[in-house]
Amino acid sequence: MTDFGPDVSRETSEKLKLYASLLRKWNKKINLVAPGTLEDLETRHFADSLQLLQHAPEEAQSWADLGSGGGFPGLVAAIQAQNTRPALKFTLVESDQRKAAFLRQVSRETDVPVTILATRIENLPENSKYDVLSARALASLPKLLDLTEQLRTPKTTCVFPKGARFKQEMSEALDRWEFKAQTVPSTTDPSAAILVLTDISHA
């Protein structure tokens, strides 16, 4: 597959193809994605990640992707936003040094500037606040809300792609948290959803 969809510009598509090529090469040495998903890489990982940018508020200027791994969804969204949302600055948080090195290479070769922090989320400076937060396959929703508490402001939007258990995770999260939630069906997996959370506070 070489076309990432009708809403993806040719320039963005070329950068994503370069990214996919680098990922296939690096994946032989470090486990960026499950080997079984490589054949369907463009849909399982890229198209899945391309769904998120549209949920970032227009006024947002900072986006942190937590546990970025192979760069999904944060680095894909950064490439997507380069021409359409140039004011939106991306930070990728990935504690694995080898994965962080991969992210740096993709950033260099695609000429998409992102800040890459090779550290644990808990070790980010206390004054780190972001307008948008994302995380994919990192933790359950209750755990994510705990992890991101220090990174949020009252206006932060959290954009979390979730699998088939998303309703159960939301129910568990509501035991401790209050939030407004928009549940957007995933275009790549009928059992999955994108959770867009705002106005997050302790219950």
Secondary structure by P-SEA (a helix, b strand, c coil): cccccccccaaaaaaaaaaaaaaaaacccccccccccccccccccccccccccccccccccbbbbccccccccaaaaaaaaccccccbbbbbbbccaaaaaaaaaaaaaacbbbbbbccccccccccccccbbbbcccccaaaaaaaacccccccbbbbbbbccaaaaaaaaaaccbbbbbbbbbbcccccbbbbbbcccccc
